[in-house]
C-alpha cells in the first residue's frame, strides 16, 4: 500500500536529514458546531526554503530519497521536502506540466491511489 511505503520512506529520509519539516502549532477551531483541525505555520519556512535547493521545477529531477513509488504510467509519489504532516505526500507528473493546466483523468486516478488511507486530505 502506498501509504505504508510512504511511512517507511519518510522514516528513512528523516534519519538521513533530507526532510526539512515546517514547524507548526496545531489547534482546533470550532465554528457553528463544527470543529476544524488547523496548523499554523511558524516563522521557520523561509529558513527551510533557503536551506533547500531551488530550481525551475522542484519535482524534476526528484531526490531519490524522497521517492515513494510510481503511480500509474504518468505519475510518481514523492515526499514533500518541507512536510507539514508525516508523511506529506506529493503526487507529481513525471513530465513537466504547467500549474495552470487543468487536471485530467490520469491526475485524478493517481491522486485516488494516494488517498486510500482514512483521514487524508488532497488538494491541487
Secondary structure, 3 states (H helix, E strand, C coil): CHHHHHHHHHHHHHHCCCCCCCCEEEEEEEECCEEEEEEEECCCHHHHHHHCCCCCCCCCCCCHHHEEEEECCCEEEEECCCCCCCCCEEEEECCCCCCCCCCCHHHHHHHHHHCCCCCCCCCC
